[in-house]
Amino acid sequence: MNTQNETQLINAFVDDELDLTSRLDIEERMRLDAALAQKVEGLRQLREAIREGADYHAAPAALRERMARSIGPERTTPGHAPVAVAAVVRRWLGWRPLVASFGLMAALAVTLDLAWLRSVQEERLLDDVVASHVRSTLGQHLVDVASSDHHTVKPWLSSKLDFSPPVGELQLPGSVFLGGRVDYLDGHPAAALVYRQGAHVVNSFVWPTSAKDSKPEFSQERGFRTAHWSSNGMTHWVISDVNPDEFNAIVGAIRSSDGGS
Amino acid sequence: MSNDENRKRFEALVMPQLNAAYNLARWLTRNDHDAEDVVHESLIRALRYIGSLRGDGARPWLLQIVRHTCYSWLKENRPAENVALDPTDGAAHDLAGPAADEPPSLAMRKAEREQINEAIAALPVAYREVLVLRELEDLSYSEIARIANIPVGTVMSRLARARGLMREALMPSVRSMLRTVARTALGGGKQ
């Protein structure tokens, strides 16, 4: 026990973690005790050898890029314009009291602007979804949890997120469930469920929303097909590069697996 | 918008610590791909909790998150590893250094580096983390205590034990290197 304390003391001495009194004390003892001095020297040498010999693993460039993309979507240039537009709209909305006397006209204008604002946000989200999909297919990072078993993936995702995403079986021929991963979209964590349809990858993103249930809206962006809707308190975004018929079938299968239709 | 502010703080304070985060995750998981995933997840958590980061201690704060994420990851993916936490454990290292003769050359230096890396990787994770935080990140005992969520006394005992294990593992063949280091670094100890 005593030698153990002694060893710790010497370690702390070498690490320069002792208070001045204990430090002076050890230095004094080292002058008198050659064995102690030798121990300290041995420890110093070991320490130098480790510091000199051990690898320092710097973050790979790929990780930096992945981080920059998944965490700073608002910093990218395409993001700037919509934010500026949204600010203008918001400022304009601040003037509403002035035009209140116009009654119907004002209400109409506000509705239009809100719709515009929403579409701006949606556009930005669409960019994020496409970026995330491309990232997942380019990199090695398609899934965090690789399993075709829904009962494995769902609890895994629930443990990483502050919500439990619906993970149902797709009743669709040729569709293979690859697993799930955690992603970051529209300012919050999202579950990404990954399927393979033939040679194509399908990403299905889910996160909670307060929006009412809605029917799927389809769009195309840079050659990818996307669909998004809300059901049972969750927002869904599905994206893939399959052909339109298959894409419709996938969206239908995902919706029916979720219990919505 | 406070979201933007958080992002700015994140980029200014946390992103510069990416190397430290990766280094720790890489040493704890001992695998590039897993380390990337752990760091990715850690940073997403860090962004979510950035409000709890005060002042200038971004590195210990982030490493605390990385360490926590690593441990959940290890528990999930390599449940056998957490067993070796007991400080009385001594059976985990049968990494006997090759007692071959020593050609005094650059190749030897390289072999020594490899051996040092292997010896660190072979340490039980509780010892490995204090050693990495101390020697590679040059953090103080109190910072390490905060990151690993243990008392400073435990940092001291684990670090002493980690170095003891390292010495045992390196003993046969590193003597020559220790001698060279001693010659070049004599009197050059850190203040």
Interface residues (C-beta under 8 A of the other chain):
Chain A: Q4 T7 Q8 N11 A12 V14 D15 D16 E17 E41 G42 L43 R44 Q45 L46 R47 E48 A49 I50 R51 E52 G53 A54 D55 Y56 H57 A58 A59 P60 A62 L63 R64 R66 M67 S70 I71 G72 E74 R75 Q140 H141 D144 K160 V182 Y184 G187 P189
Chain B: N3 D4 R7 F10 E11 M15 L18 N19 A21 Y22 N23 R26 W27 D32 H33 A35 E36 D37 V39 H40 E41 L43 I44 L47 R48 E112 R113 Q115 I116 N117 I120 L131 V132 R134 E135 L136 S140 Y141 M156 S157 L159 A160 R163 G164 M166 R167 L170 V174 M177 L178 V181 A182 A185 G189 K190 Q191
